[in-house]
Amino acid sequence: MIEANRPFTPDWVSPPGDTIADFLEERNWTQPRERRTLGLHSRTY
């Protein structure tokens, strides 16, 4: 069971771009596929 009384205070950071890149790599997705999945136009991504 997770202790709810203790706040989450990490001593590390993860740049958002790295997190997204890891997500894409884990799923073997390309950026164009991600854009289609999210419904984004290539100019906005």
C-alpha positions as CSV (number, residue, x, y, z in Angstrom):
1,M,0.0,0.0,0.0
2,I,1.2,3.5,-0.8
3,E,1.8,5.8,2.1
4,A,-0.3,9.0,1.3
5,N,1.2,11.1,4.1
6,R,4.6,11.5,2.5
7,P,4.9,14.0,-0.3
8,F,6.6,13.1,-3.6
9,T,10.0,14.9,-3.6
10,P,12.2,13.6,-6.3
11,D,15.9,14.4,-6.4
12,W,15.9,14.2,-10.2
13,V,14.3,15.8,-13.3
14,S,13.3,14.5,-16.6
15,P,13.2,16.9,-19.6
16,P,9.8,16.7,-21.3
17,G,11.4,16.0,-24.7
18,D,13.3,13.0,-23.3
19,T,10.1,11.6,-21.7
20,I,8.2,11.9,-25.0
21,A,11.1,10.4,-27.0
22,D,11.3,7.4,-24.5
23,F,7.5,6.9,-24.9
24,L,7.8,6.9,-28.7
25,E,10.7,4.5,-28.7
26,E,9.1,2.1,-26.3
27,R,6.1,1.8,-28.7
28,N,8.1,1.9,-31.9
29,W,6.2,5.1,-32.9
30,T,7.4,7.7,-35.3
31,Q,6.7,11.4,-34.9
32,P,4.3,11.4,-37.8
33,R,2.4,8.6,-36.3
34,E,2.2,10.4,-33.0
35,R,0.9,13.5,-34.7
36,R,-1.8,11.5,-36.4
37,T,-2.7,9.8,-33.1
38,L,-3.0,13.2,-31.4
39,G,-4.7,14.8,-34.3
40,L,-2.0,17.4,-34.8
41,H,-1.0,19.1,-38.0
42,S,2.7,18.9,-38.8
43,R,3.0,22.7,-38.6
44,T,1.9,22.7,-35.0
45,Y,4.1,19.9,-33.8
